[in-house]
Amino acid sequence: MLADKQLASWKYKPLLAFNFVAASNKGAVRLWNKLGFETVGRLPNAFYHPTKNYVDALVMYEWLQAWCCDFN
């Protein structure tokens, strides 16, 4: 268990999460959008697909909130 002094230093801080999703994977894109991720960019021909050849990757992100601790 953490000491009371350590618990007192915990703060609620934003965290940023990034994810690459194959643009051709419509189900995955829909899921990540539903989870709150937004598309901020596209990387052309980033993934090789066995039947679709090269497909773009979508760069998706979401701001997360998490409890963090400063151990100084």
Residue pairs with C-beta under 8 A, 6 or more apart in sequence:
2 69
6 69
6 71
9 69
9 70
9 71
9 72
10 67
10 68
10 69
11 67
11 68
11 69
11 70
12 65
12 66
12 67
12 68
13 65
13 66
13 67
13 68
14 63
14 64
14 65
14 66
15 63
15 64
15 65
15 66
15 68
16 61
16 62
16 63
16 64
17 37
17 61
17 62
17 63
17 64
18 59
18 60
18 61
19 32
19 37
19 59
19 60
19 61
19 62
20 43
20 46
20 57
20 58
20 59
20 60
21 28
21 29
21 32
21 57
21 58
21 60
22 28
22 46
22 47
22 49
22 55
22 56
22 57
22 58
23 29
23 42
23 55
23 56
23 57
23 58
24 49
24 52
24 55
24 56
29 39
29 58
32 60
33 39
35 62
36 62
37 60
37 61
37 62
38 60
38 61
38 62
39 58
39 59
39 60
40 59
40 60
40 61
41 58
41 59
42 56
42 57
42 58
42 59
43 56
43 57
43 59
44 56
45 54
45 55
45 56
46 54
46 55
46 56
46 57
47 54
47 55
47 56
47 57
48 54
48 55
49 55
